[in-house]
């Protein structure tokens, strides 16, 4: 038996409540900020476009983390089903892939520009 977020425990209920509040608040923040950035004019500046990209990256990372956390809770609480082993592993692969894409492959800063010029 695991000690981490056992279904029905007080810590599980507190975590789920706080987690749902964070999800709702993040989505509200995302929608409000994206709407404000969209209203910045007919032709958005480079800064606005970069902010939108950053916001989309944070959206992808946030939701990949949500999927990973949910699958980890199911993995801990549903030991009898091997499905959750695979779901948890795939969610971790998804999270790492999104991190790699957002921070290395499609980074805001050129990481290998000087290296490739040599």
The first five atom37 places (N, CA, C, CB, O) and aatype in JSON, in Angstrom:
{
  "aatype": [20, 20, 20, 20, 20, 20, 20, 20, 20, 20, 20, 20, 20, 20, 20, 20, 20, 20, 20, 20, 20, 20, 20, 20, 20, 20, 20, 20, 20, 20, 20, 20, 20, 20, 20, 20, 20, 20, 20, 20, 20, 20, 20, 20, 20, 20, 20, 20, 20, 20, 20, 20, 20, 20, 20, 20, 20, 20, 20, 20, 20, 20, 20, 20, 20, 20, 20, 20, 20, 20, 20, 20, 20, 20, 20, 20, 20, 20, 20, 20, 20, 20, 20, 20, 20, 20, 20, 20, 20, 20, 20, 20, 20, 20, 20, 20, 20, 20, 20, 20, 20, 20, 20, 20, 20, 20, 20, 20, 20, 20, 20, 20, 20, 20, 20, 20, 20, 20],
  "atom_mask": [
    [1, 1, 1, 1, 1],
    [1, 1, 1, 1, 1],
    [1, 1, 1, 1, 1],
    [1, 1, 1, 1, 1],
    [1, 1, 1, 1, 1],
    [1, 1, 1, 1, 1],
    [1, 1, 1, 1, 1],
    [1, 1, 1, 1, 1],
    [1, 1, 1, 1, 1],
    [1, 1, 1, 1, 1],
    [1, 1, 1, 1, 1],
    [1, 1, 1, 1, 1],
    [1, 1, 1, 1, 1],
    [1, 1, 1, 1, 1],
    [1, 1, 1, 1, 1],
    [1, 1, 1, 1, 1],
    [1, 1, 1, 1, 1],
    [1, 1, 1, 1, 1],
    [1, 1, 1, 1, 1],
    [1, 1, 1, 1, 1],
    [1, 1, 1, 1, 1],
    [1, 1, 1, 1, 1],
    [1, 1, 1, 1, 1],
    [1, 1, 1, 1, 1],
    [1, 1, 1, 1, 1],
    [1, 1, 1, 1, 1],
    [1, 1, 1, 1, 1],
    [1, 1, 1, 1, 1],
    [1, 1, 1, 1, 1],
    [1, 1, 1, 1, 1],
    [1, 1, 1, 1, 1],
    [1, 1, 1, 1, 1],
    [1, 1, 1, 1, 1],
    [1, 1, 1, 1, 1],
    [1, 1, 1, 1, 1],
    [1, 1, 1, 1, 1],
    [1, 1, 1, 1, 1],
    [1, 1, 1, 1, 1],
    [1, 1, 1, 1, 1],
    [1, 1, 1, 1, 1],
    [1, 1, 1, 1, 1],
    [1, 1, 1, 1, 1],
    [1, 1, 1, 1, 1],
    [1, 1, 1, 1, 1],
    [1, 1, 1, 1, 1],
    [1, 1, 1, 1, 1],
    [1, 1, 1, 1, 1],
    [1, 1, 1, 1, 1],
    [1, 1, 1, 1, 1],
    [1, 1, 1, 1, 1],
    [1, 1, 1, 1, 1],
    [1, 1, 1, 1, 1],
    [1, 1, 1, 1, 1],
    [1, 1, 1, 1, 1],
    [1, 1, 1, 1, 1],
    [1, 1, 1, 1, 1],
    [1, 1, 1, 1, 1],
    [1, 1, 1, 1, 1],
    [1, 1, 1, 1, 1],
    [1, 1, 1, 1, 1],
    [1, 1, 1, 1, 1],
    [1, 1, 1, 1, 1],
    [1, 1, 1, 1, 1],
    [1, 1, 1, 1, 1],
    [1, 1, 1, 1, 1],
    [1, 1, 1, 1, 1],
    [1, 1, 1, 1, 1],
    [1, 1, 1, 1, 1],
    [1, 1, 1, 1, 1],
    [1, 1, 1, 1, 1],
    [1, 1, 1, 1, 1],
    [1, 1, 1, 1, 1],
    [1, 1, 1, 1, 1],
    [1, 1, 1, 1, 1],
    [1, 1, 1, 1, 1],
    [1, 1, 1, 1, 1],
    [1, 1, 1, 1, 1],
    [1, 1, 1, 1, 1],
    [1, 1, 1, 1, 1],
    [1, 1, 1, 1, 1],
    [1, 1, 1, 1, 1],
    [1, 1, 1, 1, 1],
    [1, 1, 1, 1, 1],
    [1, 1, 1, 1, 1],
    [1, 1, 1, 1, 1],
    [1, 1, 1, 1, 1],
    [1, 1, 1, 1, 1],
    [1, 1, 1, 1, 1],
    [1, 1, 1, 1, 1],
    [1, 1, 1, 1, 1],
    [1, 1, 1, 1, 1],
    [1, 1, 1, 1, 1],
    [1, 1, 1, 1, 1],
    [1, 1, 1, 1, 1],
    [1, 1, 1, 1, 1],
    [1, 1, 1, 1, 1],
    [1, 1, 1, 1, 1],
    [1, 1, 1, 1, 1],
    [1, 1, 1, 1, 1],
    [1, 1, 1, 1, 1],
    [1, 1, 1, 1, 1],
    [1, 1, 1, 1, 1],
    [1, 1, 1, 1, 1],
    [1, 1, 1, 1, 1],
    [1, 1, 1, 1, 1],
    [1, 1, 1, 1, 1],
    [1, 1, 1, 1, 1],
    [1, 1, 1, 1, 1],
    [1, 1, 1, 1, 1],
    [1, 1, 1, 1, 1],
    [1, 1, 1, 1, 1],
    [1, 1, 1, 1, 1],
    [1, 1, 1, 1, 1],
    [1, 1, 1, 1, 1],
    [1, 1, 1, 1, 1],
    [1, 1, 1, 1, 1],
    [1, 1, 1, 1, 1],
    [1, 1, 1, 1, 1]
  ],
  "atom_positions": [
    [[0.84, -1.18, 0.0], [0.0, 0.0, 0.0], [0.89, 1.24, 0.0], [-0.96, 0.0, 1.22], [1.88, 1.32, 0.72]],
    [[0.52, 2.19, -0.8], [1.29, 3.42, -0.92], [0.81, 4.46, 0.09], [1.19, 3.98, -2.36], [-0.34, 4.42, 0.54]],
    [[1.66, 5.36, 0.43], [1.31, 6.43, 1.37], [0.84, 7.67, 0.63], [2.49, 6.77, 2.27], [0.32, 8.6, 1.25]],
    [[1.02, 7.71, -0.68], [0.81, 8.95, -1.43], [-0.58, 9.0, -2.04], [1.85, 9.09, -2.53], [-0.91, 8.2, -2.92]],
    [[-1.4, 9.92, -1.58], [-2.71, 10.22, -2.13], [-3.6, 8.99, -2.3], [-2.55, 10.9, -3.44], [-4.06, 8.68, -3.4]],
    [[-3.82, 8.31, -1.19], [-4.73, 7.17, -1.18], [-6.15, 7.7, -1.31], [-4.57, 6.32, 0.13], [-6.54, 8.64, -0.62]],
    [[-6.91, 7.09, -2.2], [-8.29, 7.5, -2.45], [-9.11, 7.49, -1.16], [-8.94, 6.59, -3.51], [-9.13, 6.48, -0.45]],
    [[-9.78, 8.6, -0.87], [-10.63, 8.7, 0.31], [-9.96, 9.31, 1.52], [-11.13, 7.37, 0.66], [-10.63, 9.63, 2.5]],
    [[-8.63, 9.47, 1.49], [-7.95, 10.06, 2.65], [-8.14, 11.58, 2.64], [-6.44, 9.7, 2.64], [-8.51, 12.17, 1.63]],
    [[-7.87, 12.18, 3.78], [-8.0, 13.63, 3.9], [-7.01, 14.34, 2.96], [-7.77, 14.09, 5.36], [-7.37, 15.31, 2.29]],
    [[-5.78, 13.85, 2.92], [-4.78, 14.48, 2.04], [-5.19, 14.35, 0.57], [-3.39, 13.84, 2.26], [-4.95, 15.27, -0.21]],
    [[-5.81, 13.24, 0.2], [-6.29, 13.07, -1.17], [-7.37, 14.09, -1.48], [-6.82, 11.64, -1.38], [-7.34, 14.73, -2.54]],
    [[-8.33, 14.25, -0.58], [-9.43, 15.19, -0.81], [-8.93, 16.64, -0.88], [-10.47, 15.06, 0.29], [-9.39, 17.42, -1.71]],
    [[-7.99, 16.99, -0.01], [-7.42, 18.34, -0.04], [-6.65, 18.56, -1.34], [-6.5, 18.56, 1.18], [-6.77, 19.61, -1.96]],
    [[-5.86, 17.57, -1.74], [-5.09, 17.69, -2.97], [-5.99, 17.86, -4.18], [-4.19, 16.47, -3.15], [-5.76, 18.74, -5.01]],
    [[-7.01, 17.03, -4.29], [-7.92, 17.1, -5.44], [-8.63, 18.45, -5.48], [-8.95, 15.96, -5.38], [-8.77, 19.04, -6.55]],
    [[-9.07, 18.94, -4.33], [-9.74, 20.24, -4.28], [-8.79, 21.36, -4.72], [-10.27, 20.52, -2.86], [-9.15, 22.19, -5.56]],
    [[-7.6, 21.38, -4.17], [-6.62, 22.41, -4.54], [-6.22, 22.28, -6.01], [-5.37, 22.31, -3.65], [-6.05, 23.28, -6.7]],
    [[-6.08, 21.06, -6.48], [-5.7, 20.81, -7.87], [-6.78, 21.32, -8.83], [-5.46, 19.31, -8.1], [-6.46, 21.93, -9.85]],
    [[-8.03, 21.07, -8.51], [-9.13, 21.55, -9.35], [-9.21, 23.08, -9.35], [-10.46, 20.96, -8.88], [-9.49, 23.69, -10.39]],
    [[-8.96, 23.69, -8.2], [-8.96, 25.16, -8.13], [-7.84, 25.72, -8.99], [-8.8, 25.63, -6.66], [-8.04, 26.7, -9.71]],
    [[-6.66, 25.11, -8.93], [-5.53, 25.57, -9.75], [-5.84, 25.43, -11.23], [-4.26, 24.79, -9.39], [-5.51, 26.31, -12.02]],
    [[-6.47, 24.32, -11.62], [-6.83, 24.11, -13.03], [-7.8, 25.19, -13.5], [-7.45, 22.71, -13.23], [-7.63, 25.76, -14.57]],
    [[-8.82, 25.46, -12.7], [-9.81, 26.48, -13.08], [-9.15, 27.85, -13.17], [-10.97, 26.52, -12.05], [-9.36, 28.57, -14.15]],
    [[-8.35, 28.21, -12.17], [-7.7, 29.52, -12.19], [-6.72, 29.67, -13.35], [-6.96, 29.76, -10.87], [-6.64, 30.73, -13.97]],
    [[-5.98, 28.61, -13.66], [-5.05, 28.68, -14.79], [-5.81, 28.89, -16.09], [-4.2, 27.41, -14.87], [-5.41, 29.7, -16.92]],
    [[-6.9, 28.16, -16.28], [-7.66, 28.3, -17.52], [-8.28, 29.69, -17.65], [-8.76, 27.25, -17.58], [-8.31, 30.25, -18.74]],
    [[-8.76, 30.24, -16.55], [-9.29, 31.61, -16.58], [-8.18, 32.59, -16.94], [-9.93, 31.98, -15.21], [-8.37, 33.47, -17.78]],
    [[-7.02, 32.44, -16.3], [-5.89, 33.31, -16.59], [-5.47, 33.19, -18.06], [-4.7, 32.98, -15.68], [-5.22, 34.19, -18.72]],
    [[-5.41, 31.97, -18.56], [-5.01, 31.75, -19.96], [-5.99, 32.45, -20.91], [-4.95, 30.25, -20.28], [-5.57, 33.15, -21.83]],
    [[-7.27, 32.26, -20.68], [-8.28, 32.86, -21.57], [-8.25, 34.38, -21.51], [-9.66, 32.35, -21.21], [-8.36, 35.04, -22.54]],
    [[-8.11, 34.95, -20.31], [-8.1, 36.41, -20.16], [-6.85, 37.0, -20.83], [-8.14, 36.8, -18.67], [-6.95, 37.98, -21.57]],
    [[-5.7, 36.42, -20.56], [-4.46, 36.97, -21.13], [-4.45, 36.79, -22.65], [-3.23, 36.28, -20.51], [-4.02, 37.7, -23.37]],
    [[-4.9, 35.65, -23.14], [-4.93, 35.45, -24.59], [-5.9, 36.43, -25.26], [-5.34, 34.0, -24.92], [-5.62, 36.93, -26.35]],
    [[-7.02, 36.7, -24.6], [-7.97, 37.68, -25.15], [-7.36, 39.08, -25.17], [-9.28, 37.68, -24.31], [-7.52, 39.81, -26.15]],
    [[-6.66, 39.45, -24.1], [-6.0, 40.77, -24.06], [-4.93, 40.88, -25.14], [-5.37, 41.01, -22.67], [-4.79, 41.93, -25.77]],
    [[-4.17, 39.81, -25.35], [-3.14, 39.84, -26.39], [-3.76, 39.91, -27.78], [-2.24, 38.62, -26.28], [-3.19, 40.52, -28.68]],
    [[-4.9, 39.29, -27.96], [-5.58, 39.32, -29.25], [-6.12, 40.71, -29.55], [-6.72, 38.3, -29.29], [-6.19, 41.1, -30.72]],
    [[-6.5, 41.46, -28.53], [-7.07, 42.79, -28.7], [-6.01, 43.88, -28.87], [-7.94, 43.13, -27.53], [-6.36, 45.07, -28.88]],
    [[-4.76, 43.52, -28.99], [-3.68, 44.51, -29.05], [-3.59, 45.26, -30.37], [-2.38, 43.85, -28.79], [-2.7, 46.1, -30.53]],
    [[-4.45, 45.01, -31.29], [-4.43, 45.75, -32.55], [-4.62, 44.84, -33.74], [-3.14, 46.52, -32.7], [-4.64, 43.61, -33.62]],
    [[-4.76, 45.5, -34.91], [-4.96, 44.73, -36.13], [-3.73, 43.91, -36.5], [-5.33, 45.66, -37.28], [-3.82, 42.73, -36.84]],
    [[-2.58, 44.56, -36.42], [-1.33, 43.87, -36.74], [-0.5, 43.78, -35.46], [-0.54, 44.61, -37.88], [0.08, 44.78, -35.02]],
    [[-0.45, 42.59, -34.85], [0.27, 42.47, -33.58], [1.78, 42.64, -33.75], [-0.02, 41.11, -32.94], [2.36, 42.26, -34.77]],
    [[2.4, 43.21, -32.75], [3.84, 43.43, -32.79], [4.56, 42.1, -32.52], [4.27, 44.5, -31.75], [3.95, 41.1, -32.16]],
    [[5.86, 42.14, -32.7], [6.69, 40.96, -32.46], [6.59, 40.54, -30.99], [8.16, 41.23, -32.84], [6.56, 39.35, -30.68]],
    [[6.54, 41.52, -30.11], [6.44, 41.24, -28.68], [5.14, 40.5, -28.35], [6.52, 42.54, -27.87], [5.15, 39.56, -27.56]],
    [[4.04, 40.92, -28.94], [2.74, 40.27, -28.7], [2.77, 38.84, -29.23], [1.59, 41.07, -29.36], [2.25, 37.93, -28.58]],
    [[3.36, 38.65, -30.39], [3.45, 37.3, -30.96], [4.3, 36.4, -30.07], [4.04, 37.35, -32.38], [3.95, 35.23, -29.86]],
    [[5.4, 36.93, -29.55], [6.25, 36.14, -28.65], [5.52, 35.81, -27.36], [7.53, 36.9, -28.34], [5.67, 34.71, -26.83]],
    [[4.74, 36.74, -26.84], [3.97, 36.48, -25.62], [2.92, 35.4, -25.85], [3.29, 37.77, -25.13], [2.68, 34.55, -24.98]],
    [[2.29, 35.43, -27.02], [1.31, 34.38, -27.34], [1.97, 33.01, -27.42], [0.6, 34.7, -28.67], [1.43, 32.02, -26.94]],
    [[3.15, 32.96, -28.03], [3.89, 31.69, -28.1], [4.24, 31.19, -26.71], [5.18, 31.86, -28.93], [4.09, 30.0, -26.41]],
    [[4.7, 32.1, -25.86], [5.04, 31.73, -24.49], [3.82, 31.22, -23.74], [5.65, 32.93, -23.75], [3.9, 30.24, -22.99]],
    [[2.69, 31.87, -23.93], [1.46, 31.45, -23.27], [1.01, 30.08, -23.78], [0.35, 32.49, -23.5], [0.55, 29.25, -22.99]],
    [[1.13, 29.84, -25.08], [0.77, 28.53, -25.62], [1.7, 27.44, -25.09], [0.83, 28.55, -27.16], [1.25, 26.33, -24.8]],
    [[2.99, 27.76, -24.96], [3.92, 26.79, -24.38], [3.54, 26.46, -22.95], [5.36, 27.33, -24.42], [3.53, 25.29, -22.55]],
    [[3.21, 27.49, -22.18], [2.82, 27.24, -20.79], [1.54, 26.41, -20.72], [2.63, 28.57, -20.03], [1.38, 25.59, -19.83]],
    [[0.64, 26.63, -21.68], [-0.6, 25.85, -21.74], [-0.3, 24.38, -21.99], [-1.52, 26.4, -22.85], [-0.87, 23.51, -21.33]],
    [[0.58, 24.09, -22.93], [0.95, 22.7, -23.23], [1.63, 22.04, -22.04], [1.86, 22.65, -24.45], [1.32, 20.9, -21.69]],
    [[2.55, 22.75, -21.42], [3.27, 22.19, -20.27], [2.32, 21.98, -19.1], [4.42, 23.12, -19.85], [2.39, 20.95, -18.43]],
    [[1.44, 22.93, -18.86], [0.48, 22.8, -17.76], [-0.4, 21.57, -17.95], [-0.39, 24.06, -17.66], [-0.55, 20.78, -17.02]],
    [[-0.97, 21.4, -19.13], [-1.88, 20.29, -19.34], [-1.16, 18.95, -19.4], [-2.67, 20.49, -20.62], [-1.73, 17.94, -19.0]],
    [[0.07, 18.91, -19.87], [0.84, 17.67, -19.81], [1.13, 17.3, -18.36], [2.16, 17.81, -20.6], [1.12, 16.12, -18.0]],
    [[1.39, 18.3, -17.52], [1.6, 18.05, -16.1], [0.32, 17.58, -15.43], [2.12, 19.32, -15.4], [0.36, 16.69, -14.58]],
    [[-0.81, 18.15, -15.8], [-2.1, 17.71, -15.26], [-2.35, 16.25, -15.62], [-3.25, 18.59, -15.8], [-2.77, 15.46, -14.76]],
    [[-2.1, 15.88, -16.86], [-2.28, 14.49, -17.28], [-1.36, 13.57, -16.5], [-2.02, 14.34, -18.8], [-1.78, 12.49, -16.06]],
    [[-0.11, 13.97, -16.3], [0.84, 13.15, -15.56], [0.42, 12.98, -14.1], [2.23, 13.77, -15.63], [0.51, 11.88, -13.56]],
    [[-0.03, 14.06, -13.47], [-0.46, 13.98, -12.07], [-1.69, 13.07, -11.94], [-0.78, 15.39, -11.52], [-1.75, 12.24, -11.04]],
    [[-2.65, 13.24, -12.83], [-3.85, 12.39, -12.78], [-3.51, 10.93, -13.0], [-4.88, 12.85, -13.82], [-4.03, 10.05, -12.31]],
    [[-2.64, 10.66, -13.96], [-2.27, 9.26, -14.2], [-1.46, 8.69, -13.05], [-1.48, 9.14, -15.5], [-1.55, 7.49, -12.78]],
    [[-0.67, 9.52, -12.37], [0.08, 9.01, -11.22], [-0.85, 8.68, -10.06], [1.13, 10.03, -10.77], [-0.62, 7.71, -9.34]],
    [[-1.89, 9.47, -9.88], [-2.87, 9.17, -8.83], [-3.6, 7.87, -9.15], [-3.89, 10.33, -8.68], [-3.81, 7.03, -8.27]],
    [[-3.97, 7.69, -10.41], [-4.64, 6.45, -10.8], [-3.69, 5.26, -10.68], [-5.17, 6.56, -12.24], [-4.11, 4.17, -10.29]],
    [[-2.43, 5.46, -11.01], [-1.43, 4.4, -10.9], [-1.29, 3.93, -9.45], [-0.07, 4.89, -11.43], [-1.21, 2.73, -9.18]],
    [[-1.27, 4.87, -8.53], [-1.11, 4.53, -7.12], [-2.37, 3.86, -6.57], [-0.79, 5.77, -6.29], [-2.27, 2.92, -5.78]],
    [[-3.54, 4.32, -6.98], [-4.79, 3.83, -6.4], [-5.39, 2.63, -7.13], [-5.78, 4.93, -6.37], [-6.28, 1.98, -6.59]],
    [[-4.95, 2.33, -8.32], [-5.52, 1.21, -9.09], [-4.42, 0.19, -9.43], [-6.18, 1.74, -10.4], [-4.16, -0.08, -10.6]],
    [[-3.81, -0.36, -8.42], [-2.7, -1.3, -8.61], [-3.12, -2.57, -9.34], [-2.09, -1.66, -7.27], [-2.3, -3.19, -10.02]],
    [[-4.39, -2.97, -9.21], [-4.82, -4.24, -9.82], [-4.9, -4.18, -11.34], [-6.17, -4.63, -9.26], [-4.92, -5.22, -11.99]],
    [[-4.94, -3.0, -11.91], [-5.03, -2.86, -13.37], [-3.68, -2.43, -13.93], [-6.13, -1.83, -13.75], [-3.11, -1.42, -13.52]],
    [[-3.17, -3.22, -14.87], [-1.88, -2.87, -15.48], [-2.02, -1.72, -16.48], [-1.27, -4.09, -16.18], [-1.02, -1.15, -16.92]],
    [[-3.25, -1.38, -16.83], [-3.49, -0.26, -17.74], [-2.87, 1.02, -17.21], [-5.0, -0.07, -17.97], [-2.3, 1.8, -17.98]],
    [[-2.97, 1.26, -15.91], [-2.48, 2.51, -15.33], [-0.96, 2.57, -15.31], [-3.01, 2.67, -13.91], [-0.39, 3.66, -15.28]],
    [[-0.29, 1.41, -15.32], [1.17, 1.42, -15.46], [1.56, 2.04, -16.8], [1.75, -0.02, -15.35], [2.45, 2.9, -16.87]],
    [[0.88, 1.61, -17.86], [1.18, 2.12, -19.19], [0.73, 3.58, -19.33], [0.49, 1.27, -20.25], [1.43, 4.39, -19.95]],
    [[-0.41, 3.91, -18.76], [-0.9, 5.3, -18.84], [0.07, 6.25, -18.14], [-2.3, 5.42, -18.22], [0.37, 7.33, -18.64]],
    [[0.57, 5.84, -16.97], [1.52, 6.67, -16.23], [2.83, 6.8, -17.01], [1.78, 6.06, -14.84], [3.39, 7.9, -17.09]],
    [[3.31, 5.71, -17.58], [4.55, 5.77, -18.36], [4.38, 6.66, -19.6], [4.98, 4.35, -18.79], [5.25, 7.47, -19.9]],
    [[3.27, 6.5, -20.29], [3.03, 7.33, -21.48], [2.86, 8.8, -21.13], [1.79, 6.83, -22.22], [3.29, 9.67, -21.89]],
    [[2.24, 9.08, -19.99], [2.09, 10.49, -19.6], [3.44, 11.11, -19.27], [1.15, 10.61, -18.39], [3.66, 12.29, -19.54]],
    [[4.34, 10.33, -18.7], [5.69, 10.85, -18.44], [6.46, 11.08, -19.73], [6.46, 9.88, -17.54], [7.18, 12.07, -19.86]],
    [[6.31, 10.17, -20.69], [6.94, 10.36, -22.0], [6.37, 11.61, -22.67], [6.72, 9.12, -22.9], [7.12, 12.39, -23.27]],
    [[5.06, 11.8, -22.58], [4.42, 12.99, -23.15], [4.98, 14.26, -22.52], [2.9, 12.92, -22.95], [5.29, 15.22, -23.22]],
    [[5.1, 14.27, -21.2], [5.61, 15.45, -20.5], [7.05, 15.75, -20.91], [5.53, 15.24, -18.98], [7.39, 16.91, -21.17]],
    [[7.88, 14.74, -20.96], [9.28, 14.95, -21.36], [9.36, 15.43, -22.81], [10.09, 13.65, -21.19], [10.18, 16.3, -23.12]],
    [[8.53, 14.88, -23.68], [8.52, 15.31, -25.08], [8.11, 16.77, -25.21], [7.58, 14.42, -25.9], [8.69, 17.52, -25.99]],
    [[7.1, 17.16, -24.45], [6.65, 18.55, -24.49], [7.72, 19.48, -23.91], [5.33, 18.72, -23.72], [7.96, 20.56, -24.45]],
    [[8.35, 19.07, -22.81], [9.45, 19.87, -22.27], [10.57, 20.03, -23.3], [10.0, 19.23, -20.98], [11.06, 21.14, -23.52]],
    [[10.95, 18.95, -23.92], [12.02, 19.0, -24.92], [11.63, 19.92, -26.07], [12.34, 17.59, -25.45], [12.44, 20.74, -26.52]],
    [[10.42, 19.78, -26.54], [9.96, 20.61, -27.67], [9.92, 22.08, -27.29], [8.59, 20.15, -28.14], [10.39, 22.93, -28.05]],
    [[9.37, 22.38, -26.12], [9.19, 23.78, -25.71], [10.5, 24.46, -25.34], [8.24, 23.86, -24.55], [10.69, 25.65, -25.62]],
    [[11.41, 23.74, -24.7], [12.62, 24.38, -24.19], [13.86, 24.17, -25.05], [12.89, 23.88, -22.83], [14.81, 24.94, -24.95]],
    [[13.87, 23.13, -25.89], [15.05, 22.87, -26.71], [14.75, 23.09, -28.19], [15.55, 21.44, -26.47], [15.38, 23.92, -28.84]],
    [[13.79, 22.35, -28.72], [13.52, 22.39, -30.16], [12.92, 23.72, -30.6], [12.58, 21.26, -30.55], [13.33, 24.27, -31.63]],
    [[11.97, 24.25, -29.86], [11.29, 25.51, -30.22], [11.54, 26.58, -29.15], [9.77, 25.27, -30.4], [10.61, 27.29, -28.75]],
    [[12.76, 26.69, -28.72], [13.11, 27.62, -27.66], [12.98, 29.07, -28.13], [14.52, 27.35, -27.17], [13.08, 29.36, -29.32]],
    [[12.75, 29.96, -27.17], [12.7, 31.4, -27.47], [14.1, 31.93, -27.77], [12.08, 32.17, -26.3], [14.25, 32.89, -28.52]],
    [[15.09, 31.31, -27.19], [16.48, 31.74, -27.33], [17.19, 30.71, -28.21], [17.19, 31.89, -25.94], [16.99, 29.51, -28.06]],
    [[18.02, 31.2, -29.14], [18.79, 30.28, -29.96], [19.85, 29.62, -29.11], [19.42, 31.01, -31.17], [20.76, 30.27, -28.62]],
    [[19.71, 28.31, -28.94], [20.66, 27.6, -28.1], [21.92, 27.19, -28.85], [20.0, 26.38, -27.52], [23.01, 27.18, -28.28]],
    [[21.76, 26.85, -30.12], [22.88, 26.31, -30.87], [23.32, 27.23, -32.01], [22.53, 24.96, -31.42], [24.06, 26.79, -32.89]],
    [[22.89, 28.48, -32.01], [23.23, 29.4, -33.09], [24.72, 29.59, -33.27], [22.58, 30.72, -32.85], [25.23, 29.44, -34.38]],
    [[25.43, 29.93, -32.2], [26.88, 30.14, -32.28], [27.61, 28.85, -32.59], [27.41, 30.73, -30.97], [28.6, 28.84, -33.33]],
    [[27.13, 27.76, -32.04], [27.77, 26.46, -32.25], [27.67, 26.03, -33.71], [27.13, 25.4, -31.35], [28.63, 25.51, -34.28]],
    [[26.51, 26.26, -34.33], [26.32, 25.85, -35.72], [27.06, 26.75, -36.69], [24.85, 25.84, -36.05], [27.42, 26.3, -37.78]],
    [[27.31, 28.0, -36.33], [28.04, 28.92, -37.2], [29.51, 28.56, -37.31], [27.89, 30.34, -36.7], [30.14, 28.87, -38.32]],
    [[30.06, 27.93, -36.3], [31.49, 27.56, -36.3], [31.66, 26.42, -37.2], [32.0, 27.23, -34.89], [32.77, 25.92, -37.36]]
  ]
}
